[in-house]
Amino acid sequence: MTSDTRVFRRSDPDFPITSAVQNRLVASGRVEGEETPRRPCAVVVPRPTPVAVKPSLHVPDGPAIVLGETERGTLHLDLNQLMAGR
């Protein structure tokens, strides 16, 4: 098994056209006159975005049925609103 260790120049007529192949050649140090790119030694971690405060749920004034709990509070079924829609 032989490995291709040829070193290229950008002025060579058979220098690859596609940028993906060119980038791999530069990264492997096989393009003359171009330094192998260095890998970053630190990683930038984005700060978490602040969570917006969610408004609380409407608490009915009149008769209501509790449907359950959510992260914003207790969920009620307003019976006055239900009857007004009929």
RAHU-V184920 format. One record per helix or strand of 2 or more residues. SS is the DSSP state (H for helix, E for strand). FROM is the first residue (numbers start at 1). LEN is the number of residues. Records with the same first field share a line. If there is no record, write none. Layout:
BEGIN
SS->FROM-LEN + FROM-LEN
END
This chain:
BEGIN
H->19-9 + 79-6
E->64-7 + 73-6
END
